[in-house]
């Protein structure tokens, strides 16, 4: 019996080819995924939906008329020329047959947009054949049906195995092998079908530049993107400082990882510490995932070390957030076997199964910590759910980067090594957690000489306890100094603060930006000097601010 999971795909998308082999965005990606879903029996447990071309109003909700016309015209430009006097139907260029059928036997006939028929809506890296326009229309139509099905309560879970991808396509520009932005079409269709708020989570290794541009000023759509952000990774957008604009300020959130080698622990930590808290506060009706799998180990482009299982775990985390449902739309991912494994795991979770075990290790890399903590710091002014979660993890990431920098220096006379941190540590503007002694202190105290002097933030509970005590002493010294109008470096205050043994509750207040009255604390100290803290945090000022006033 078919389950409540909607599966959307169409074999006609296999006819689209945007370049010659060995370009990774090849039709075999869909074949590998659908073959896996069929052989595993998962396809038989889904409600299948055949794709239809997107309507012009559905596309105009997110794209300009110029882009729509340019994509629809690609089939005409890619068709073989009609000889004089020829009356055969093979040269009909409507994108549904005729020339498309001729082109089906010639998949290597690809039209570059740099020819004389090109228009400004197509970037130079956007190649096509006679089927590309049709495939793009089908993919966008599938996305629209998925968004409507979720918003209207016709399905609680959905998966669209579609191509070409769409996350790079902007309002009036096709680029990066993306023609229509499928995820944006799905989000707009969900809003039109009655959803009040939609959250887009993009976990592909590449930043979804087009999606962010389309919804930059729309407070109804939260776009949260975790991606590589370095000089080696396309498209080079998605800085942590990009937070949206106008009424949509704060509803664009980038977790920008500034290095290769990202692992399962990075995505899981980002999901637990940033994605889930923000999603629960934003309270979307519909959750849509831009499901790209370029971060998988073995991907020819991504340069990361993630396992297929981690995407099933991310799906599991997101599955219960949006009351109307969760939908996944295929984007990138070019290792055929690993991508098929990942999609299978995600679909199993959508069908109610538990995610598979993670192979490990689960540790978060230093680049992962930096990306997560920078995102938390920047967005703590918009989302009260973002609190500092581990001071030791943050400082440990900084120390690890410093160690790597020292090891990379060839000699004592060499110039200073280039910092591994791709973007600086930021201080939120006034009115943020900084004034309450909360999150903004991480960047400040993380590099404060008083706080870090003679303190080793290494593994081990005893050293961690000493570090927390030292931090609390420094912070209390500053507060005392401010109270009596003396500089924080006054020797009398140094001696007074250094002799004190801070209460663990005080340490937590400094770290978390809370007050002791706002929570219950249990403290246990074992023989090794380990500190165990059981917290039941509650909001001091009531419920978090709602986004309803902007809707």
N, C-alpha and C positions, 0 to 999 in steps of 0.2 A: 504493500500500500504506500502511496506517495506521502511524503511528510509535508510539513508546513514550510519547507525550504523551497524557495523559488530558484531555479537554475535557468539562466538566460545565455544562449549562444546561437551561432549560426554558421554553417559551413561556408557560406558565401564570403565570409571574412578571410578565408584562406587564399582567395584569389588576389588579394592586395599584396603587393611587394614593393617596398619603398627603396630598395637598393639591391645590388648584386651580392651574392655570397662573398665573403663570410660575414656580412653585416648581421649583427645579432638580432635585430628586430624582424625575424623571419617567420613565415607562416607555421613552420614546424613547432613553434611554441604552443599554439593552440592545439595542434594534433597531439603533442605529448601530454598536455593536461587532460584533454577530453578522453584520450585513450586510458589514462590512469583512472579517471573517475568512472569510466565504464567497466574496466576490468576489476575494480575494487567493489563494484556493486553499489557505489554511492549514487550514481546517476539514477538508478531505478528507484531510489528512495526520495527523489526530488520531484517537484512539479515543474515540468519543462515548458519553457516559453520560447517560441520562435521569434526572432527579431523582426522589427518593421523599421522602415526609414523614419527618422525623426521629422516632425512637421516643422514648417518654417516658424510658427510662433514659439515652439519649444526651443529652437536654436536662437531666435531673436531675443529670448529671455537672458542670454548670456553673451551672444556674439553680435557683431555688426553685420549689416546686410552685405557689405563689401566682402567680408571674409566668407560668408555663405556662398556668394556668387563665385568667388575664386575657387573654392573647394569643389563646387558642383561643376565648374568648367575644366577641372583637371582631366576628366575622362575624355573630353573632346580633344584636348591638346595632346594626349598620349595615344590617341587612336592612329592607326596607319593611314597615310594619305589616300584619298579616293582618286582613282585614275579617271581620266576624262572618258565619259561614255559609259562608265560602270553603273549598273542599276541593281547590283546585288545588295541584300540587306546586311551583309557583313560589315558595311561601313556606316551603319547607323550608329550614332555616337550619343545615345541617351543614357549611358552608364548602366543600363539594366540588361542589355543584350547587344546583338549586332557586333560592333567593334569590340565590345567587352569580351564576346566569345572568341573573336580572333585573338585578342590579347591573352586570353586564358591559356592558349597554347604557346604563347611567347612571353613567359613571365620575366624574361630578362630585358624586355623592352620597357625601359624606365624613362620617364620624362623629367629632366631637371628643371627647376623653377628659374634658372638663369637664362632660359631661352627668350626669344622675342615676344612670346605670348604671356610671359610672367606678369603678375601684378604685385603691388607693394604689400599685399596681405599675406604673401607666402615668403618665408625666409629662404635663404639660399641653401639651407641644409634640409629642406623639405622636398623630398623626391617622391615620385608616384608612378603608377601605371594606370591603365584604363579602369581598373577596379577600385582604385583608392577612394574616389569620391563616394561610390556606393557603399564600401565597407565603413567609411567614416559615418555616413548617414545611418547605417544599421547599428553601429556601436552606440551612437548618440540616442537612437530610438530605444534600444535596449535599456540604456541608462535612465531615460525618461520613464519607461514603464516600471523599472525597479523603484524609482523614487515615488511614483504614484501608488504603487502597490503597498509600500511601507506606510506612507502617510495615510492612506485610506483604510488601513487595517486588513488588506487582502493577503498580506504575508508578514510574518514577524522576522524572518531571516531570508536573505537573498544573496546570490552569487552570480555575477555577470562575467563570463569568460569571453572577453571581447578584444578586438583589435581593429584599427590602430589605437594606441593609447591616446590620452588627451591632456595630461596634467600640465604640459608646457604651453598649450594653446591659450592665448589671451583673448581679450574682447574682439580685437580686429587683426590678429596675427597668428598664423600657423607656423610652428617652429619645432625643431627637435623631433621630427617624425610624428608630431601631434597636429591634428587638423581641427577637430571639434573637441572641446573640453567635456568629456563624458561625465566626470564627477560633478562639474558645475551644472551641467544639464540636469543630472539627477537631483541635485540639491534644489535647483529652481523649480523643478516639477513637483518635488515634495512640498515646497512652500505653497505653490499654486493649488495643491490638493488639500491644503488645510493645516500643514505643520506650522507651528509658530516659530520654532527654532530648529536649525539643522546644524550638526557638528560634522565637519570633515576632518578625518585623521589621515594624514599621508605618511606612511611608514617606509616609502621607497627611499633608496639611497640618494636619489636626486631630488632637489627641491622642486615642488610643484609651482613653478613661477606663475603660470597662467591662472591657476586656481586662486592664488593669493591676490593677483591683480584684479580678478573679476569681483571678488567679495571684499576688497580692502575697506570699503566704506559702508558695508552692509552689516548692521549689528545683529541681524537675524541669523547670520551664518558665521560660526566659529571655525576658522581654519587653523588646525594645529599640525605642524609639519616637523618631523624629525629626520635629519638628513646630514650628509657630509657637506661641509662648507670650507673648502680649501681650493687652492689654485689648480688642483688636478681634476676637479669634479665639475661636470656640467650641471646647471647653467651658470653657476657663480653667483646666484642670488640667494636670498633667504637668510640675511644677517639677523642676529638676535635682536638688534635694535628695531627691526621692522615690526611694528605693532598694529598696523592698520592706520586708517586716517578718517577724519571727520567723525561721523556718528559711529563708525566701526572701529574706532581706536580701542585697542585692547582685545579685539576679537581675531587678530592675527598673531599667532604665537609660534616662533621658530625655536626648536631645539637644534642648534647648529653644532655639529661635531666637527672639530677642526683637524681631523687626522684620519688616516686609513686604519684598518685593523679593528674596527668596532666588533664587539662580541655580543653574545646573548645577554650578558649582564647589563650592557649599556641600554639596550632596548627595553629590558624588563624594568630597570631602574627608572628610565624615563617614563614608562607607562605607569608605574606605581607612584612616583613622586610628583609628576607633572600632569600627565594626560588624564589619569583618573580623577585626581582632585578637582582639576578645572572642569572636566566634563560633569561631575556631580554638582558643581556650583552653577554652571551654565544651564543645566537641565534641558538638553535638547529633546525634542520629540522624536527625531530621526537621527541616527548615526550612520554616516557613509564613510567607508574606508577606501582611500586611494591605494589599492593593494598592489604595490610594486615589490618585487623580490630581488632587487639588485644587491641587497646587503648579504645575500647568501654566500657562504664559502664556496669558492669555485666559480663564481660569476666572472665573466671575462672583463667586466667594466667596474664593478662595485668596489673591489679591493677590501672587502670585509670578511669576517670570520663567523657569521651567524649561522645557526643551524635551522633547518626547516621547522623544527618543533617550536622555536620561539615565536613564530607567527601564529601558531595555534594557541599559544598561551596569551598573546596579545588579543586575539579574537575572543578568548574566554574572558579576559578582563573587561572588554568593551560590551560584551553581549547583554549585560543586564542594565546598562546605563540609560538607554533611550527607551521609553515605554512603548513607542510605536514600532520600533524594530531597528535592525542592523543590516546593512547591505555592503558587500565587498565588490569592488569593480577592479578587474585586472588592469595593471599598468605595466611596469617594466619587469625585468627578471629574465636572464638570458642563458642560464645554465639549465638545459631542458629537464634533466632528471631531478635536480634539486628544486626547481620551480614546481614541477609536478608533485613532488613530495610535500612542499609547503602548502599548495592549494588543497591537496587531499586532507592535510591536517586541519586546515581552516574549515573546510566543509564538514568534516566530522564533528567539529565543535559546534558549528551552526546546527547540526542535526541532533545535538544533545549529548554527544560523547565527551568524555574528559580529554584534555590535551595530552599528547604523548609525553613521556619523560624527557627532560632536557639532558643532553649529553654532558653538559658542563664544559669548562668551568663557568660559574655564575658570577664571578667577580666583575665589578665595573672597572673599566680602564680609566687611566687618568684623563684621557681626552673625553671619555664619556662623562666623568664627574664635572669637568669644566663646562661642557655644554649644558648639562642639566642644571648646575648651580647658577650659571649665567642667566638661563631662561627663568629660573625661579626668582632671581634678583630683579630682573627687568620687569617681570609681570606681577610681582608681589603688590604693586600699586593698583593693579586692576582686579586681582583675585586674592581675596583674603584666605583662601584655602591653601595658598602656597606659603609654607613655613619652612625654615631651615630644618633639615632632618638629620644631618650628621656633620658636625664641625670637623671631626677627625677625618672623615672621608674627603672633605673639601681641602683641608690643609695637606692631607696625604697626597692628593692629586698634585697640588702645587709643589710639594717636596719631590715627588717623582719626576715632574717636569724639570726641576732644577738639577736633579741627579743626571737625567738624560742629557741635559745641556752641557754639564761638566764633562761627561764621558765623551761627548761629541767634539770637544775642543782638542785640536791636534797637539797643542803645546802651550807652554806658559806665555809665549809671545804672540799667540794667535789672537785675532780679534774676538770679541765676545760672540758667543754662539747666538744664532737667531732664536728668539723665544719660540717655544713650541705652542704657546697659547696664541691661537689665531685671532682672537679678539680680546680687548682689555677687559679687566674686571670693572664693572660699572657701579656707580652709586646712583640709586634712584633719586628722582627729584624730591623736593620738600613735600611733606604731606604723606610720604610713604612710610613703610615700616621703620625707616631710619630714625624718626623722631621718638618711636616707642622703644628703641633699643633692640629692635628686632633684626630683620634679615640684612639690612644694609651693613650691619657690623661685620659681616663675613668678609667682604672685600677689604674693609678697613683693618680689622684686627688680624686678618690673614697675613698681612704684611707689616703689622705693627711690631717694631723692634722690642718694645717693652713686653709685649705679650708673648713673643716667641723667643726672647733671649734665654739661652741656656736651657731650652725645653726641646725635647725630642718627641715629635709626634710619630711614633712608630707603633708597630703592632704590640699588643700586650696591655692587659687591663690596668696594671699598675702605672705604666707610663701614661695611658690615657687619662687616668684619674688625676695624676700630677698635672697634666696639661690643662684639664678642666679647672682644677684649683687655681693654677697660675692665671688662667684667663679671668676667672671670677675675681681674683685679687686685683688684677689690673683694672678691670671695669669698676670695681668698688672704689679703688683709689681715685679713679677719674671723677666718679660721682662725688666723693668726699672733697676732692680738690675744688670742684665746681661750687660746692656748697659754701666753702670758706673763702672762695676767691683766690685760691693759690694755684700755681701751675701744677700739672699732673706729675712733673718730675721732682717736686719738692722732697728733700731727703727725709724730713720728718714723716711725711705721708707714706714714703716708700717703706720706711721701717715699720710704721704702724700697719700698713696693708700687708707687708710681707710676713708679719708674725701671726696673722689671723688664719684660721682654718675655716673656710667658708662652708656654710650649711649646704648640703646637696640641693635643697629646694631653691636656694639662691642661685646656684650654678645653672639650674634648669631655667629659671626666670631670665637670666642673662642670655642663655643660648636660644631659647624659644620665643623670647619677647612676650612672655606671659606673666601673670601674677600668681602668687601661691594660692590665692583665694579662688582662682579659676579652675583648679584641678585638685585631684587627690594624688598623693605621691607615696609610694612605698619604697623604702630604701633598705637594701641588704648588703652587707659587706662580709665577704668570706675571708678565709685565712690568707688567701693570696693577695688581698687588697683589691679584689675586683669590685666594681660598683654596678649593681643591678637596679635599674629604675623602671618601675611599672607605672605608666602614666594613663590617666583617663582625662584627656584634655577636653575642655568645654570652652565655648565662646564667651569672652568677657563682656562684649557689648551686644549680645544677642545674635540673631541670625546674620549670615553674610549678606552684603548688599546684593539685591536682585538686579538682573539685567532688564526686568520688565519695563522700567521707565524709558529705556531706549528703543523698545520694540514698537 
